Amino acid sequence: MDYCENQQELVIRQLQERFRQKCCYTIRYRNAQLVEHTWDIDRSELRLHDGTLYLFALVPDAPYRHFQKRPNPDQNFTFRVDRITCVNPASNVPWGFFYFPTFKIRYRLNKLLRLA
């Protein structure tokens, strides 16, 4: 992925400015089926995975699928930066969350593991 294109540079600079402002904002995102949608974004950051840059974000109005409490991990979304078509100005509403929702997994082994 080449992030040096003028549009991508602009999107990245705008996202970095939103991170500094720590206020809610919206993006226009085109998915793999080329359908555009506007997303409300709360806490967010850029993450690099396998050479692709992603916006990792908490979407406060996302539907709950597995967890009923708010905030929950179902509200964490990843957006490919090269598919973001527009980063809108930040609102006056500060981020409502200063962490990304997670869940804990606890497990207990009843027997020893065998190596095959």
Backbone as numpy.savetxt, mean C-alpha at the origin, in Angstrom:
# Nx Ny Nz CAx CAy CAz Cx Cy Cz
12.03 -3.14 -14.85 11.19 -1.97 -14.85 12.08 -0.74 -14.85
11.81 0.20 -15.73 12.58 1.43 -15.83 11.80 2.55 -15.17
12.27 3.01 -14.02 11.58 4.06 -13.29 12.13 5.44 -13.63
12.88 5.56 -14.72 13.48 6.84 -15.10 12.59 7.63 -16.05
11.49 7.06 -16.50 10.60 7.79 -17.38 10.05 8.99 -16.64
9.78 10.06 -17.36 9.34 11.31 -16.75 8.10 11.13 -15.88
7.10 10.39 -16.38 5.86 10.20 -15.62 6.14 9.44 -14.31
6.98 8.40 -14.38 7.28 7.62 -13.18 8.07 8.45 -12.17
9.01 9.25 -12.66 9.75 10.13 -11.77 8.82 11.08 -11.05
7.86 11.64 -11.78 6.90 12.56 -11.19 6.06 11.86 -10.14
5.57 10.66 -10.44 4.75 9.90 -9.48 5.56 9.62 -8.21
6.80 9.19 -8.37 7.64 8.89 -7.20 7.89 10.13 -6.37
8.19 11.26 -7.01 8.41 12.51 -6.27 7.14 12.94 -5.53
5.99 12.81 -6.19 4.72 13.17 -5.53 4.45 12.26 -4.34
4.71 10.97 -4.48 4.51 10.04 -3.36 5.43 10.39 -2.20
6.69 10.68 -2.50 7.64 11.04 -1.44 7.17 12.30 -0.70
6.59 13.24 -1.42 6.06 14.45 -0.79 4.88 14.10 0.12
4.01 13.19 -0.31 2.88 12.78 0.53 3.37 12.08 1.80
4.46 11.31 1.69 5.01 10.65 2.88 5.51 11.69 3.87
6.13 12.74 3.38 6.63 13.82 4.27 5.47 14.55 4.94
4.38 14.74 4.19 3.22 15.47 4.73 2.45 14.66 5.76
2.49 13.33 5.64 1.77 12.42 6.55 0.28 12.77 6.65
-0.30 13.06 5.50 -1.74 13.32 5.42 -2.35 12.39 4.38
-3.64 12.13 4.51 -4.34 11.25 3.57 -4.34 11.86 2.17
-4.37 11.01 1.16 -4.41 11.45 -0.23 -5.06 10.36 -1.06
-5.30 10.64 -2.32 -5.87 9.64 -3.22 -4.95 9.43 -4.42
-5.08 8.25 -5.00 -4.35 7.93 -6.24 -5.33 7.38 -7.26
-4.98 7.53 -8.52 -5.68 6.83 -9.60 -4.77 5.68 -9.98
-5.34 4.47 -10.03 -4.54 3.27 -10.28 -5.18 2.46 -11.39
-4.36 2.02 -12.35 -4.82 1.18 -13.45 -4.35 -0.25 -13.18
-5.30 -1.17 -13.02 -4.92 -2.55 -12.70 -4.48 -3.30 -13.95
-4.18 -4.57 -13.80 -3.67 -5.39 -14.91 -4.70 -5.53 -16.03
-5.98 -5.38 -15.72 -7.03 -5.45 -16.74 -7.31 -4.08 -17.35
-6.46 -3.08 -17.01 -6.55 -1.71 -17.53 -7.78 -0.95 -17.04
-8.33 -1.36 -15.91 -9.46 -0.66 -15.30 -8.90 0.31 -14.26
-9.30 1.58 -14.36 -8.83 2.59 -13.42 -9.80 2.75 -12.26
-9.23 3.02 -11.10 -10.02 3.19 -9.88 -9.30 4.22 -9.00
-10.07 5.00 -8.25 -9.49 5.94 -7.29 -9.45 5.29 -5.92
-8.28 5.38 -5.27 -8.10 4.77 -3.94 -7.76 5.85 -2.93
-8.42 5.80 -1.77 -8.07 6.66 -0.64 -6.92 6.00 0.10
-5.88 6.77 0.36 -4.67 6.22 0.98 -4.43 6.89 2.32
-4.12 6.09 3.32 -3.74 6.59 4.65 -2.23 6.40 4.75
-1.75 5.70 5.72 -0.32 5.45 5.89 0.20 4.71 4.67
1.41 5.08 4.21 1.95 4.45 3.01 3.46 4.60 2.95
4.07 3.74 2.14 5.51 3.81 1.93 5.86 3.06 0.65
7.03 3.34 0.09 7.50 2.63 -1.09 8.28 1.41 -0.66
8.07 0.30 -1.38 8.81 -0.93 -1.11 9.26 -1.53 -2.44
10.48 -2.02 -2.47 11.04 -2.65 -3.66 11.00 -4.16 -3.46
10.42 -4.88 -4.43 10.35 -6.34 -4.36 10.65 -6.91 -5.73
11.67 -7.74 -5.82 12.08 -8.39 -7.08 12.20 -7.39 -8.23
12.79 -6.24 -7.96 13.03 -5.25 -9.00 11.83 -4.40 -9.37
10.71 -4.58 -8.70 9.51 -3.79 -8.97 9.21 -2.92 -7.75
8.93 -1.65 -8.01 8.65 -0.70 -6.94 7.15 -0.68 -6.67
6.78 -0.82 -5.40 5.38 -0.85 -4.99 5.09 0.26 -3.99
3.86 0.76 -4.04 3.33 1.60 -2.98 2.60 0.64 -2.04
3.09 0.53 -0.81 2.44 -0.29 0.21 1.61 0.67 1.04
0.30 0.44 1.11 -0.57 1.45 1.72 -1.70 0.83 2.52
-2.12 1.58 3.52 -3.31 1.26 4.30 -4.47 1.98 3.63
-5.48 1.23 3.20 -6.67 1.79 2.56 -7.80 1.70 3.58
-8.11 2.82 4.25 -9.05 2.76 5.38 -10.47 2.34 5.02
-10.93 2.59 3.81 -12.30 2.22 3.46 -12.38 0.91 2.69
-11.32 0.12 2.71 -11.32 -1.19 2.03 -12.29 -2.14 2.74
-12.95 -3.00 1.99 -13.88 -3.95 2.62 -13.13 -4.99 3.45
-13.76 -5.43 4.52 -13.16 -6.45 5.37 -13.52 -7.81 4.80
-12.51 -8.67 4.64 -12.77 -10.01 4.13 -12.61 -11.05 5.23
-11.59 -10.91 6.05 -11.28 -11.95 7.03 -11.33 -11.48 8.47
-11.08 -10.21 8.70 -10.99 -9.68 10.06 -12.06 -8.62 10.26
-12.68 -8.61 11.42 -13.77 -7.67 11.67 -13.33 -6.41 12.41
-12.15 -6.42 13.01 -11.72 -5.22 13.74 -11.11 -4.21 12.77
-11.00 -2.98 13.20 -10.42 -1.94 12.39 -9.29 -1.30 13.16
-8.14 -1.06 12.61 -7.68 -1.49 11.28 -7.32 -2.96 11.28
-7.24 -3.54 10.11 -6.89 -4.95 10.00 -6.04 -5.19 8.77
-5.36 -6.34 8.70 -4.46 -6.62 7.56 -5.16 -6.63 6.21
-6.48 -6.84 6.19 -7.21 -6.79 4.92 -7.15 -5.41 4.28
-6.83 -4.40 5.06 -6.78 -3.03 4.56 -5.40 -2.66 4.01
-4.43 -3.54 4.10 -3.10 -3.30 3.53 -3.13 -3.67 2.05
-2.74 -2.76 1.19 -2.75 -3.00 -0.25 -1.39 -2.68 -0.84
-1.05 -3.35 -1.94 0.14 -3.01 -2.69 -0.28 -2.54 -4.08
0.34 -1.46 -4.54 0.06 -0.89 -5.85 1.38 -0.77 -6.59
1.46 -1.33 -7.78 2.66 -1.16 -8.60 2.77 0.31 -8.98
3.92 0.90 -8.74 4.11 2.32 -9.00 3.95 2.64 -10.49
4.37 1.73 -11.35 4.25 2.00 -12.79 2.80 1.97 -13.28
1.86 1.57 -12.44 0.44 1.58 -12.81 -0.33 2.72 -12.17
0.34 3.53 -11.37 -0.31 4.69 -10.77 -0.33 5.79 -11.83
-1.52 6.25 -12.18 -1.65 7.26 -13.22 -1.69 8.67 -12.67
-2.06 8.83 -11.40 -2.17 10.16 -10.82 -2.05 10.08 -9.30
-1.29 11.00 -8.71 -1.22 11.15 -7.26 -1.84 12.51 -6.96
-2.96 12.50 -6.28 -3.68 13.75 -6.00 -3.08 14.46 -4.79
-3.36 15.76 -4.65 -2.81 16.51 -3.51 -3.26 15.92 -2.17
-2.44 16.13 -1.17 -2.76 15.66 0.17 -3.91 16.48 0.75
-4.70 15.83 1.57 -5.79 16.52 2.25 -5.23 17.16 3.52
-6.11 17.76 4.30 -5.71 18.31 5.60 -5.90 17.30 6.71
-6.28 16.07 6.35 -6.53 15.03 7.34 -5.24 14.24 7.57
-4.69 14.30 8.79 -3.46 13.54 9.04 -3.73 12.04 9.02
-2.65 11.28 8.77 -2.78 9.84 8.79 -3.43 9.41 10.10
-4.38 8.50 9.99 -5.05 8.00 11.19 -4.28 6.88 11.86
-3.32 6.32 11.15 -2.58 5.18 11.68 -1.09 5.42 11.46
-0.29 5.06 12.42 1.16 5.23 12.29 1.87 3.89 12.19
1.11 2.85 11.93 1.67 1.52 11.73 0.75 0.79 10.75
1.26 -0.27 10.15 0.45 -1.10 9.28 -0.14 -2.23 10.11
-1.43 -2.50 9.97 -2.04 -3.58 10.73 -1.40 -4.93 10.41
-1.18 -5.70 11.43 -0.62 -7.05 11.28 -1.42 -8.00 12.16
-1.10 -9.25 12.09 -1.69 -10.23 13.01 -0.59 -11.16 13.47
-0.79 -11.74 14.62 0.19 -12.67 15.17 -0.25 -14.10 14.90
0.71 -14.92 14.60 0.44 -16.35 14.41 1.17 -17.09 15.52
0.44 -17.86 16.26 1.03 -18.69 17.32 0.79 -20.14 16.97
1.79 -20.94 17.16 1.65 -22.36 16.87 2.44 -23.15 17.90
2.07 -24.41 18.01 2.73 -25.30 18.94 2.91 -26.64 18.27
4.10 -27.21 18.36 4.36 -28.51 17.78 4.03 -29.59 18.80
3.29 -30.59 18.35 2.96 -31.70 19.24 4.00 -32.80 19.17
4.67 -32.92 18.05 5.69 -33.95 17.85 6.92 -33.31 17.22
8.00 -34.04 17.26 9.21 -33.55 16.61 9.06 -33.60 15.10
9.69 -32.67 14.44 9.67 -32.68 12.98 10.64 -33.73 12.47
10.25 -34.42 11.43 11.12 -35.42 10.82 11.65 -34.86 9.51
12.89 -35.06 9.27 13.48 -34.67 8.00 13.34 -35.82 7.03
12.88 -35.52 5.85 12.68 -36.58 4.85 13.93 -36.83 4.05
